[in-house]
Amino acid sequence: MAARLKTSGNPAAPRRGEAEHIEQVHLILWTNTREIADRYPNARKIFAIPNGGHRNVVVAAKLKAEGVRAGIPDLFFPEARGGYFGLWIEMKVRPNRPSAEQVQRMAQLNADGYLAVICWSAEEAQTILSWYLGLAPTPQHVAATPPITCLA
């Protein structure tokens, strides 16, 4: 596994939100390692949803107008496997807990056929992503053609 990042300031007391950031960074660094790339070539498909964090009022208003929604998990792996349509991961570090919006959104994602989970560390996220990548691909049955050509 990649070397652990250090928190700024006192490592025993990272700034609010920084511990979850560090765990998420560790997961992404892990997906970039040679060993994981060789074992799971698609692991690098995972990407972050930058919903959280503090922004100035103007940027926050623009993002809200563009469709940023409360409760969206931190990461998405857009590959259908094991009968699921994709994997959503919400990173948390104790004693933090998911918000009511996160609980509601994740329940809806699970009901819609995705797998949405909370991981309490980079190691937990590595375990769930490795497990998910080991599942058989979900068969794809495209039944409809879009009304316009969307690809260039």
Secondary structure, DSSP 8 states (H G I E B T S, - for coil): -------SS-TTS--TTHHHHHHHHHHHHHHTSHHHHHH-GGGGG-EE----S---HHHHHHHHHHT--TT--SEEE---BTTBS-EEEEE--TT----HHHHHHHHHHHHTT-EEEEESSHHHHHHHHHHHHTS-B---------SS----
